[in-house]
């Protein structure tokens, strides 16, 4: 008897619930550490523990899934994620919190590898692009919901960790109830970083730079907010505003990148985020409404750099190389995300709250400067050789399989 296809909406629902848990923990952990007067360096190490765990999870999760299967792997990893979330309520020691965040990053990488391999394998032959768009919107909505719900309660309430644990457990339900087995397990193909640089130097430099900037800013933003005098209950709104900025600018920037040399869009995004960063340095605490606008603009520019860099790199390879290209650039991003938070924390120790802005602004400016330099070394890709822009999430290396199966028209033929 032929098995029925797995209901993709149930898998996407599970991913959305997981993002709620991720959104809660990504803000509440550094916020509570900041309220406890933990040093910026200590908070940076706790924040980077998640990225280090995520990087190792990207490398190890394919073997785990291959050995025990998709459903068992998902259930086991989600259970570990839930346990690590609940244990925050029982310990009050930053090194222990770093270990728990490491476990959260490791399991999150494996969970999204399971989800995205399932979506890739069972997505219909037509409409993959729409499916990816729905997946991205639901993921972003879940993340912002988890971050925003923190503004509704006491930032010191340990019940938020309970909420994150419950969300991780709930995500198991739609996966475990399916009657189908998991998709075939495939190793994630990658390219060497040297080969990546040879193919698209701006692609790998931009992805590493985005990894240095984005998780650092989002992870240490609660500490920054506390130091400039923003109320603890309003700080989650700053993070939500940065995420909301991607809804405002991601697709306009992608549409523009289909019509010009994408490197100009990378320069535009880095200049925009750098200018907003400098305005934040000069403004300080100008009031919550203005801060929300500024962080929304910053997020719209800075959080868009990763996708534009990947699509730019994809313009330089054949279709059969696109999947390993995306997987490799995802790992490059994770390496940057592992190094960024402690460096940003050191900058905050040296210069105060504005040290965070100095760090992310400097890295963004360096990406833009490198892009300008490379534009003098290599001509643009011909319009007929570029595919239409697509928003690519930094969730797992398996994303390359989902994106690579989308039949994208030439950039000039259709707007995103």
KOLROMAR-220493 format. One line per field, with one value per residue (C-alpha): residue number from 1; residue in three letters; x, y, z. Coordinates in pm, 1 decimal, always signed. Example, Ala and Ser with C-alpha at 12.3 -4.5 7.8 and 13.67 -1.06 7.14 Angstrom:
<torses>
num = 1 / 2
residu = ALA / SER
x = +1230.0 / +1367.0
y = -450.0 / -106.0
z = +780.0 / +714.0
</torses>
This chain:
<torses>
num = 1 / 2 / 3 / 4 / 5 / 6 / 7 / 8 / 9 / 10 / 11 / 12 / 13 / 14 / 15 / 16 / 17 / 18 / 19 / 20 / 21 / 22 / 23 / 24 / 25 / 26 / 27 / 28 / 29 / 30 / 31 / 32 / 33 / 34 / 35 / 36 / 37 / 38 / 39 / 40 / 41 / 42 / 43 / 44 / 45 / 46 / 47 / 48 / 49 / 50 / 51 / 52 / 53 / 54 / 55 / 56 / 57 / 58 / 59 / 60 / 61 / 62 / 63 / 64 / 65 / 66 / 67 / 68 / 69 / 70 / 71 / 72 / 73 / 74 / 75 / 76 / 77 / 78 / 79 / 80 / 81 / 82 / 83 / 84 / 85 / 86 / 87 / 88 / 89 / 90 / 91 / 92 / 93 / 94 / 95 / 96 / 97 / 98 / 99 / 100 / 101 / 102 / 103 / 104 / 105 / 106 / 107 / 108 / 109 / 110 / 111 / 112 / 113 / 114 / 115 / 116 / 117 / 118 / 119 / 120 / 121 / 122 / 123 / 124 / 125 / 126 / 127 / 128 / 129 / 130 / 131 / 132 / 133 / 134 / 135 / 136 / 137 / 138 / 139 / 140 / 141 / 142 / 143 / 144 / 145 / 146 / 147 / 148 / 149 / 150 / 151 / 152 / 153 / 154 / 155 / 156 / 157 / 158 / 159 / 160 / 161 / 162 / 163 / 164 / 165 / 166 / 167 / 168 / 169 / 170 / 171 / 172 / 173 / 174 / 175 / 176 / 177 / 178 / 179 / 180 / 181 / 182 / 183 / 184 / 185 / 186 / 187 / 188 / 189 / 190 / 191 / 192 / 193 / 194 / 195 / 196 / 197 / 198 / 199 / 200 / 201 / 202 / 203 / 204 / 205 / 206 / 207 / 208 / 209 / 210 / 211 / 212 / 213 / 214 / 215 / 216 / 217 / 218 / 219 / 220 / 221 / 222 / 223 / 224 / 225 / 226 / 227 / 228 / 229 / 230 / 231 / 232 / 233 / 234 / 235 / 236 / 237 / 238 / 239 / 240 / 241 / 242 / 243 / 244 / 245 / 246 / 247 / 248 / 249 / 250 / 251 / 252 / 253 / 254 / 255 / 256 / 257 / 258 / 259 / 260 / 261 / 262 / 263 / 264 / 265 / 266 / 267 / 268 / 269 / 270 / 271 / 272 / 273 / 274 / 275 / 276 / 277 / 278 / 279 / 280 / 281 / 282 / 283 / 284 / 285 / 286 / 287 / 288 / 289 / 290 / 291 / 292 / 293 / 294 / 295 / 296 / 297 / 298 / 299 / 300 / 301 / 302 / 303 / 304 / 305 / 306 / 307 / 308 / 309 / 310 / 311 / 312 / 313 / 314 / 315 / 316 / 317 / 318 / 319 / 320 / 321 / 322 / 323 / 324 / 325 / 326 / 327 / 328 / 329 / 330 / 331 / 332 / 333 / 334 / 335 / 336 / 337 / 338 / 339 / 340 / 341 / 342 / 343 / 344 / 345 / 346 / 347 / 348 / 349 / 350 / 351 / 352 / 353 / 354 / 355 / 356 / 357 / 358 / 359 / 360 / 361 / 362 / 363 / 364 / 365 / 366 / 367 / 368 / 369 / 370 / 371 / 372 / 373 / 374 / 375 / 376 / 377 / 378 / 379 / 380 / 381 / 382 / 383 / 384 / 385 / 386 / 387 / 388 / 389 / 390 / 391 / 392 / 393 / 394 / 395 / 396 / 397 / 398 / 399 / 400 / 401 / 402 / 403 / 404 / 405 / 406 / 407 / 408 / 409 / 410 / 411 / 412 / 413 / 414 / 415 / 416
residu = UNK / UNK / UNK / UNK / UNK / UNK / UNK / UNK / UNK / UNK / UNK / UNK / UNK / UNK / UNK / UNK / UNK / UNK / UNK / UNK / UNK / UNK / UNK / UNK / UNK / UNK / UNK / UNK / UNK / UNK / UNK / UNK / UNK / UNK / UNK / UNK / UNK / UNK / UNK / UNK / UNK / UNK / UNK / UNK / UNK / UNK / UNK / UNK / UNK / UNK / UNK / UNK / UNK / UNK / UNK / UNK / UNK / UNK / UNK / UNK / UNK / UNK / UNK / UNK / UNK / UNK / UNK / UNK / UNK / UNK / UNK / UNK / UNK / UNK / UNK / UNK / UNK / UNK / UNK / UNK / UNK / UNK / UNK / UNK / UNK / UNK / UNK / UNK / UNK / UNK / UNK / UNK / UNK / UNK / UNK / UNK / UNK / UNK / UNK / UNK / UNK / UNK / UNK / UNK / UNK / UNK / UNK / UNK / UNK / UNK / UNK / UNK / UNK / UNK / UNK / UNK / UNK / UNK / UNK / UNK / UNK / UNK / UNK / UNK / UNK / UNK / UNK / UNK / UNK / UNK / UNK / UNK / UNK / UNK / UNK / UNK / UNK / UNK / UNK / UNK / UNK / UNK / UNK / UNK / UNK / UNK / UNK / UNK / UNK / UNK / UNK / UNK / UNK / UNK / UNK / UNK / UNK / UNK / UNK / UNK / UNK / UNK / UNK / UNK / UNK / UNK / UNK / UNK / UNK / UNK / UNK / UNK / UNK / UNK / UNK / UNK / UNK / UNK / UNK / UNK / UNK / UNK / UNK / UNK / UNK / UNK / UNK / UNK / UNK / UNK / UNK / UNK / UNK / UNK / UNK / UNK / UNK / UNK / UNK / UNK / UNK / UNK / UNK / UNK / UNK / UNK / UNK / UNK / UNK / UNK / UNK / UNK / UNK / UNK / UNK / UNK / UNK / UNK / UNK / UNK / UNK / UNK / UNK / UNK / UNK / UNK / UNK / UNK / UNK / UNK / UNK / UNK / UNK / UNK / UNK / UNK / UNK / UNK / UNK / UNK / UNK / UNK / UNK / UNK / UNK / UNK / UNK / UNK / UNK / UNK / UNK / UNK / UNK / UNK / UNK / UNK / UNK / UNK / UNK / UNK / UNK / UNK / UNK / UNK / UNK / UNK / UNK / UNK / UNK / UNK / UNK / UNK / UNK / UNK / UNK / UNK / UNK / UNK / UNK / UNK / UNK / UNK / UNK / UNK / UNK / UNK / UNK / UNK / UNK / UNK / UNK / UNK / UNK / UNK / UNK / UNK / UNK / UNK / UNK / UNK / UNK / UNK / UNK / UNK / UNK / UNK / UNK / UNK / UNK / UNK / UNK / UNK / UNK / UNK / UNK / UNK / UNK / UNK / UNK / UNK / UNK / UNK / UNK / UNK / UNK / UNK / UNK / UNK / UNK / UNK / UNK / UNK / UNK / UNK / UNK / UNK / UNK / UNK / UNK / UNK / UNK / UNK / UNK / UNK / UNK / UNK / UNK / UNK / UNK / UNK / UNK / UNK / UNK / UNK / UNK / UNK / UNK / UNK / UNK / UNK / UNK / UNK / UNK / UNK / UNK / UNK / UNK / UNK / UNK / UNK / UNK / UNK / UNK / UNK / UNK / UNK / UNK / UNK / UNK / UNK / UNK / UNK / UNK / UNK / UNK / UNK / UNK / UNK / UNK / UNK / UNK / UNK / UNK / UNK / UNK / UNK / UNK / UNK / UNK / UNK / UNK / UNK / UNK / UNK / UNK / UNK / UNK / UNK / UNK / UNK / UNK / UNK / UNK / UNK / UNK / UNK
x = +0.0 / +139.2 / +198.7 / +43.2 / +273.5 / +355.0 / +134.7 / +379.6 / +172.0 / +221.4 / +599.6 / +602.4 / +385.1 / +644.7 / +918.9 / +715.9 / +666.9 / +1040.8 / +1112.1 / +890.5 / +1112.5 / +1425.9 / +1289.8 / +1216.1 / +1556.0 / +1753.5 / +1632.4 / +1553.5 / +1894.0 / +2113.9 / +1848.7 / +1845.2 / +2223.8 / +2236.0 / +1989.3 / +2212.5 / +2505.9 / +2703.9 / +2999.6 / +2957.9 / +3231.9 / +3050.1 / +2724.7 / +2905.8 / +3040.5 / +2693.3 / +2552.4 / +2828.5 / +2779.1 / +2455.4 / +2635.7 / +2915.5 / +2660.4 / +2474.5 / +2792.5 / +2877.4 / +2515.3 / +2528.6 / +2827.1 / +2703.9 / +2328.1 / +2334.5 / +2505.9 / +2256.1 / +1960.5 / +2111.4 / +2165.4 / +1825.7 / +1593.7 / +1414.9 / +1127.9 / +1342.3 / +1609.6 / +1352.2 / +1191.4 / +1525.1 / +1665.4 / +1343.6 / +1341.8 / +1700.2 / +1608.6 / +1312.8 / +1522.1 / +1795.3 / +1529.4 / +1374.5 / +1710.1 / +1756.1 / +1503.4 / +1722.6 / +2073.5 / +2206.3 / +2564.7 / +2675.9 / +2906.6 / +2616.0 / +2394.4 / +2658.5 / +2646.2 / +2266.5 / +2279.2 / +2535.8 / +2289.8 / +2014.8 / +2223.4 / +2330.4 / +1976.5 / +1828.0 / +2064.5 / +1959.3 / +1589.7 / +1594.4 / +1796.9 / +1517.5 / +1243.7 / +1405.7 / +1505.3 / +1143.5 / +1010.0 / +1262.9 / +1170.5 / +791.9 / +741.7 / +534.9 / +717.4 / +537.5 / +504.2 / +828.8 / +900.8 / +565.3 / +626.1 / +964.3 / +803.4 / +539.7 / +810.0 / +1014.8 / +715.8 / +607.4 / +961.6 / +1001.5 / +655.9 / +734.5 / +1066.6 / +912.0 / +623.4 / +867.9 / +1065.9 / +760.9 / +581.7 / +859.7 / +732.6 / +404.7 / +550.2 / +819.8 / +1165.0 / +1277.5 / +990.8 / +1138.2 / +809.7 / +942.8 / +1183.0 / +885.2 / +715.8 / +1022.0 / +1033.1 / +664.3 / +700.3 / +983.2 / +768.1 / +463.9 / +674.7 / +719.0 / +345.7 / +289.1 / +606.7 / +543.0 / +182.1 / +276.5 / +234.2 / +514.7 / +880.8 / +1141.4 / +1293.8 / +1617.0 / +1913.1 / +2182.1 / +2515.0 / +2542.4 / +2777.9 / +3008.2 / +3281.3 / +3611.4 / +3640.8 / +3926.2 / +3701.4 / +3423.6 / +3657.7 / +3765.3 / +3401.5 / +3258.9 / +3487.9 / +3213.5 / +2984.3 / +3202.0 / +3335.4 / +2982.9 / +2843.2 / +3120.5 / +3070.3 / +2693.7 / +2760.9 / +2989.3 / +2735.8 / +2381.7 / +2388.9 / +2620.3 / +2387.8 / +2070.3 / +2229.5 / +2385.2 / +2108.0 / +1942.4 / +2268.5 / +2299.9 / +1942.1 / +1992.7 / +2310.2 / +2152.6 / +1854.8 / +1578.2 / +1333.5 / +1382.2 / +1022.8 / +1070.7 / +1400.1 / +1235.0 / +1056.9 / +1394.1 / +1479.6 / +1136.6 / +1182.1 / +1511.5 / +1343.5 / +1047.9 / +1289.1 / +1359.0 / +989.8 / +1017.2 / +1341.9 / +1434.7 / +1221.0 / +1275.3 / +1649.7 / +1610.4 / +1399.6 / +1666.2 / +1944.1 / +1771.3 / +1812.4 / +2163.6 / +2494.8 / +2411.3 / +2734.4 / +2588.4 / +2302.2 / +2551.6 / +2727.5 / +2392.6 / +2294.0 / +2628.2 / +2631.4 / +2272.7 / +2338.1 / +2660.7 / +2488.8 / +2206.7 / +2466.0 / +2642.4 / +2310.4 / +2243.2 / +2586.2 / +2509.7 / +2148.3 / +2183.7 / +1848.4 / +1628.7 / +1308.4 / +1149.5 / +958.7 / +1270.9 / +1481.3 / +1225.2 / +1242.5 / +1622.6 / +1653.2 / +1394.0 / +1603.7 / +1920.4 / +1761.8 / +1621.4 / +1968.8 / +2192.2 / +1973.0 / +1937.0 / +2309.2 / +2327.3 / +2062.6 / +2194.9 / +2549.4 / +2430.4 / +2224.5 / +2520.9 / +2746.3 / +2482.2 / +2503.9 / +2859.8 / +2787.0 / +2588.0 / +2259.9 / +2422.6 / +2665.8 / +2406.1 / +2320.7 / +2680.2 / +2739.5 / +2452.6 / +2552.7 / +2911.5 / +2814.7 / +2578.8 / +2875.2 / +3080.3 / +2800.5 / +2799.5 / +3174.7 / +3127.9 / +2837.8 / +3061.5 / +3331.1 / +3116.5 / +2953.2 / +3274.5 / +3440.0 / +3138.2 / +3139.7 / +3506.2 / +3422.9 / +3150.8 / +3395.9 / +3635.4 / +3393.3 / +3069.5 / +2734.0 / +2838.8 / +3121.1 / +2863.0 / +2768.2 / +3134.8 / +3195.5 / +2898.5 / +2940.6 / +3309.8 / +3244.0 / +2960.8 / +3181.8 / +3457.2 / +3214.5 / +3104.8 / +3464.1 / +3561.2 / +3266.1 / +3373.8 / +3729.5 / +3610.5 / +3394.7 / +3716.2 / +3863.1 / +3575.0 / +3290.3 / +2922.9 / +2732.6 / +2527.3 / +2156.8 / +2061.8 / +2288.8 / +2129.5 / +1837.8 / +1562.8 / +1634.2 / +1513.1 / +1519.0 / +1739.0 / +1727.4 / +2034.2 / +1872.5 / +2060.7 / +2285.3 / +1992.0 / +1831.2 / +2040.8 / +1840.3 / +1510.0 / +1630.7 / +1818.8 / +1501.8 / +1318.4 / +1303.4 / +1378.6 / +1329.8 / +1596.3 / +1612.5 / +1488.4 / +1193.8 / +999.6 / +1004.3 / +1025.1
y = +0.0 / +335.3 / +566.0 / +907.2 / +1207.8 / +1366.7 / +1672.6 / +1952.7 / +2203.5 / +1990.1 / +1989.5 / +2365.8 / +2405.0 / +2212.3 / +2439.4 / +2748.2 / +2623.3 / +2557.0 / +2911.5 / +3042.3 / +2857.3 / +2987.9 / +3341.6 / +3323.3 / +3183.3 / +3406.9 / +3717.0 / +3609.5 / +3449.3 / +3754.9 / +3987.7 / +3809.6 / +3789.4 / +4163.4 / +4231.2 / +4018.8 / +4252.1 / +3977.0 / +4115.3 / +4170.9 / +3915.5 / +3654.0 / +3722.3 / +3708.0 / +3362.6 / +3238.3 / +3383.5 / +3232.0 / +2890.2 / +2858.8 / +2934.9 / +2689.8 / +2420.5 / +2507.4 / +2474.5 / +2134.0 / +2026.7 / +2113.9 / +1883.8 / +1595.2 / +1586.8 / +1402.8 / +1105.7 / +1104.9 / +1114.2 / +839.9 / +610.2 / +638.1 / +784.8 / +1117.0 / +1067.6 / +925.6 / +1188.6 / +1466.9 / +1332.2 / +1283.3 / +1623.1 / +1805.3 / +1632.4 / +1745.5 / +2097.9 / +2096.9 / +1964.0 / +2221.2 / +2495.7 / +2380.7 / +2348.1 / +2724.7 / +2742.1 / +2531.1 / +2677.1 / +3029.2 / +3007.0 / +3155.3 / +2862.9 / +2623.4 / +2849.3 / +2843.9 / +2462.8 / +2470.8 / +2716.0 / +2491.9 / +2202.1 / +2425.6 / +2521.5 / +2163.6 / +2028.0 / +2319.7 / +2247.4 / +1882.6 / +1963.7 / +2199.6 / +1950.1 / +1696.8 / +1947.8 / +2085.3 / +1746.3 / +1637.2 / +1947.7 / +1908.1 / +1545.2 / +1583.2 / +1925.1 / +1909.6 / +1939.7 / +2266.0 / +2545.0 / +2483.3 / +2854.3 / +2932.0 / +2656.7 / +2803.8 / +3147.7 / +3005.4 / +2823.9 / +3143.2 / +3354.8 / +3101.2 / +3071.6 / +3447.5 / +3485.0 / +3219.0 / +3381.9 / +3727.6 / +3584.0 / +3421.2 / +3743.0 / +3967.2 / +3763.1 / +3857.7 / +4216.4 / +4097.2 / +3979.2 / +4026.6 / +3980.3 / +3794.5 / +3544.8 / +3193.5 / +3082.4 / +3187.8 / +2891.4 / +2668.8 / +2817.3 / +2739.0 / +2381.4 / +2328.8 / +2460.4 / +2214.5 / +1925.6 / +2039.9 / +2042.6 / +1665.7 / +1597.7 / +1667.3 / +1480.3 / +1173.5 / +1135.4 / +1095.4 / +749.9 / +784.6 / +713.4 / +980.4 / +1072.0 / +912.1 / +1037.9 / +1201.5 / +1341.4 / +1717.1 / +1790.9 / +2088.7 / +2280.0 / +2382.6 / +2741.9 / +2790.7 / +2678.6 / +2903.8 / +3200.9 / +3114.1 / +3090.4 / +3395.8 / +3583.2 / +3822.9 / +3527.0 / +3368.3 / +3696.2 / +3835.1 / +3521.4 / +3510.4 / +3882.8 / +3839.7 / +3566.1 / +3801.1 / +4084.2 / +3952.2 / +3698.7 / +3932.2 / +4230.6 / +4032.0 / +3833.2 / +4131.1 / +4380.4 / +4317.0 / +4412.4 / +4721.5 / +4823.0 / +4790.9 / +4998.9 / +5289.1 / +5294.7 / +5111.2 / +4941.5 / +4566.7 / +4500.0 / +4702.2 / +4543.4 / +4244.9 / +4497.3 / +4618.2 / +4264.7 / +4221.5 / +4551.5 / +4432.0 / +4113.0 / +4307.9 / +4513.6 / +4209.0 / +4198.4 / +4561.0 / +4552.1 / +4190.9 / +4158.5 / +4515.0 / +4458.6 / +4120.4 / +4274.4 / +4541.3 / +4279.2 / +4110.4 / +4428.6 / +4544.0 / +4389.1 / +4218.0 / +4348.1 / +4698.2 / +4570.6 / +4420.3 / +4756.8 / +4932.2 / +4697.5 / +4732.2 / +5110.9 / +5130.5 / +4918.9 / +5111.5 / +5449.2 / +5337.2 / +5201.4 / +5538.1 / +5715.6 / +5484.6 / +5570.9 / +5940.8 / +5910.1 / +5698.2 / +5658.9 / +5882.8 / +5719.7 / +5386.7 / +5487.6 / +5624.9 / +5328.4 / +5088.7 / +5270.3 / +5272.2 / +4905.0 / +4815.0 / +4993.3 / +4829.3 / +4484.2 / +4547.6 / +4617.5 / +4393.1 / +4081.7 / +4090.4 / +4063.9 / +3685.6 / +3598.6 / +3843.7 / +3704.9 / +3347.3 / +3432.4 / +3630.4 / +3326.4 / +3105.1 / +3316.3 / +3187.6 / +2811.9 / +2557.6 / +2428.4 / +2100.9 / +2294.3 / +2513.8 / +2271.9 / +2220.2 / +2593.0 / +2689.5 / +2424.2 / +2549.0 / +2913.9 / +2819.4 / +2668.1 / +2981.9 / +3187.3 / +2959.5 / +3003.8 / +3380.2 / +3347.1 / +3148.5 / +3417.8 / +3732.1 / +3749.0 / +3726.7 / +3987.0 / +4214.8 / +4164.2 / +4261.7 / +4579.8 / +4654.2 / +4600.9 / +4850.0 / +5118.6 / +5060.1 / +4997.4 / +5173.8 / +4920.5 / +4677.8 / +4929.9 / +5004.0 / +4632.8 / +4554.8 / +4881.4 / +4813.3 / +4459.8 / +4582.0 / +4855.1 / +4600.3 / +4378.5 / +4674.6 / +4783.0 / +4432.1 / +4421.9 / +4750.6 / +4621.4 / +4299.7 / +4497.1 / +4640.3 / +4291.1 / +4107.7 / +4219.9 / +4160.7 / +3843.6 / +3887.1 / +3940.2 / +3628.5 / +3416.2 / +3528.7 / +3351.8 / +3538.3 / +3631.1 / +3396.8 / +3452.5 / +3181.3 / +3115.7 / +3047.3 / +2750.1 / +2436.5 / +2314.3 / +2107.6 / +2433.6 / +2402.3 / +2097.1 / +2279.8 / +2592.6 / +2398.4 / +2217.9 / +2540.3 / +2615.3 / +2986.7 / +3189.6 / +3428.5 / +3740.6 / +3967.9 / +3747.6 / +3771.8 / +3987.5 / +3806.3
z = +0.0 / -95.3 / +197.8 / +197.7 / +173.2 / +503.4 / +565.8 / +507.7 / +700.7 / +1014.1 / +970.6 / +909.1 / +1218.5 / +1419.2 / +1286.4 / +1382.0 / +1737.8 / +1763.3 / +1653.1 / +1931.7 / +2180.2 / +2007.6 / +2015.0 / +2385.5 / +2484.0 / +2248.7 / +2434.5 / +2789.3 / +2857.8 / +2781.1 / +2927.5 / +3263.4 / +3264.9 / +3201.2 / +3483.1 / +3708.8 / +3624.0 / +3450.7 / +3255.8 / +2882.1 / +2818.3 / +3025.0 / +2842.5 / +2508.4 / +2589.5 / +2680.9 / +2357.1 / +2144.6 / +2306.5 / +2108.8 / +1781.1 / +1858.2 / +1936.7 / +1617.8 / +1411.1 / +1559.2 / +1519.6 / +1149.0 / +1111.0 / +1326.6 / +1273.8 / +936.2 / +1104.2 / +1390.8 / +1153.8 / +937.7 / +1238.1 / +1408.6 / +1148.2 / +1114.8 / +1359.9 / +1640.4 / +1582.4 / +1596.1 / +1913.1 / +2089.5 / +1989.7 / +2079.8 / +2419.1 / +2483.6 / +2373.7 / +2614.9 / +2904.1 / +2845.6 / +2841.0 / +3169.4 / +3343.3 / +3322.7 / +3606.4 / +3835.8 / +3792.8 / +3828.5 / +3704.8 / +3368.7 / +3273.4 / +3325.5 / +3116.0 / +2842.9 / +2845.9 / +2821.7 / +2530.6 / +2360.7 / +2391.4 / +2252.6 / +1950.2 / +1880.5 / +1896.8 / +1699.6 / +1409.9 / +1407.1 / +1439.4 / +1143.6 / +942.9 / +999.2 / +913.9 / +601.3 / +463.6 / +509.6 / +337.9 / +56.9 / -5.7 / +12.1 / -144.1 / -465.3 / -793.8 / -863.4 / -613.2 / -424.6 / -426.9 / -265.1 / -11.2 / +80.9 / +114.9 / +351.3 / +546.4 / +578.7 / +685.0 / +946.7 / +1081.1 / +1108.4 / +1263.4 / +1524.1 / +1606.8 / +1651.4 / +1852.1 / +2092.6 / +2124.7 / +2152.6 / +2418.4 / +2661.4 / +2658.1 / +2811.6 / +3141.2 / +3401.3 / +3240.1 / +3553.6 / +3538.0 / +3507.9 / +3354.6 / +3014.5 / +3026.8 / +3095.3 / +2787.1 / +2573.3 / +2702.2 / +2635.2 / +2280.2 / +2214.2 / +2339.1 / +2139.4 / +1820.9 / +1855.4 / +1821.7 / +1448.5 / +1356.4 / +1571.8 / +1451.6 / +1085.8 / +936.4 / +686.7 / +735.9 / +700.4 / +366.3 / +249.0 / +451.4 / +245.1 / +350.2 / +314.8 / +25.6 / +78.5 / -97.1 / +55.9 / +170.9 / -73.4 / -356.9 / -227.9 / -234.9 / -587.9 / -704.1 / -529.0 / -288.5 / -181.9 / -112.4 / +154.1 / +297.7 / +316.5 / +483.7 / +743.8 / +801.8 / +836.1 / +1090.6 / +1281.8 / +1279.4 / +1302.1 / +1591.4 / +1783.0 / +1753.6 / +1824.0 / +2108.0 / +2286.7 / +2207.7 / +2548.1 / +2719.9 / +2500.5 / +2578.5 / +2953.1 / +2943.0 / +2753.9 / +2987.8 / +2798.3 / +3034.1 / +3060.1 / +2952.5 / +2631.9 / +2524.2 / +2348.9 / +2126.9 / +1997.4 / +1885.6 / +1726.4 / +1543.6 / +1396.3 / +1273.0 / +1138.5 / +931.2 / +716.4 / +618.1 / +511.7 / +312.6 / +228.0 / -82.6 / -211.6 / -188.4 / -358.2 / -635.1 / -684.2 / -691.4 / -986.5 / -1190.1 / -1107.5 / -1016.2 / -686.8 / -538.8 / -546.7 / -330.6 / -86.0 / -72.3 / -23.5 / +260.5 / +438.4 / +399.6 / +522.1 / +831.4 / +902.5 / +875.9 / +1105.2 / +1348.4 / +1358.7 / +1410.1 / +1705.8 / +1846.8 / +1829.2 / +1943.5 / +2257.2 / +2431.7 / +2215.0 / +2331.4 / +2248.7 / +1931.0 / +1761.5 / +1875.9 / +1727.1 / +1392.7 / +1392.2 / +1484.4 / +1222.1 / +960.2 / +1088.0 / +1073.4 / +726.1 / +590.6 / +803.5 / +814.9 / +434.9 / +359.3 / +404.9 / +145.0 / -113.9 / -69.8 / -121.9 / -429.5 / -566.3 / -515.6 / -679.4 / -994.1 / -1039.2 / -1027.1 / -1223.3 / -1084.4 / -975.3 / -753.4 / -586.2 / -303.2 / -179.9 / -228.0 / +4.4 / +257.7 / +264.5 / +295.8 / +579.4 / +764.5 / +691.8 / +847.4 / +1153.6 / +1196.9 / +1195.8 / +1439.9 / +1675.7 / +1680.1 / +1677.8 / +2024.8 / +2231.3 / +2007.3 / +2038.2 / +2414.9 / +2433.8 / +2240.9 / +2495.8 / +2782.1 / +2620.0 / +2499.5 / +2687.7 / +2521.0 / +2200.1 / +2162.3 / +2023.3 / +1755.7 / +1681.1 / +1625.4 / +1398.6 / +1205.3 / +1143.6 / +1016.9 / +791.4 / +648.0 / +582.1 / +389.0 / +178.8 / +119.0 / +11.5 / -228.1 / -386.8 / -423.5 / -588.5 / -831.9 / -971.4 / -1007.3 / -1178.2 / -1399.8 / -1317.8 / -1403.8 / -1720.6 / -1656.8 / -1854.1 / -1632.7 / -1306.1 / -1142.5 / -959.4 / -598.4 / -327.6 / +47.2 / +199.7 / +575.0 / +787.4 / +960.0 / +851.4 / +566.5 / +441.0 / +326.0 / +11.9 / -90.6 / -59.7 / -236.4 / -502.6 / -609.3 / -688.7 / -1058.8 / -1060.6 / -1377.0 / -1502.8 / -1289.5 / -1568.2 / -1654.6 / -1331.8 / -1023.8 / -687.5
</torses>
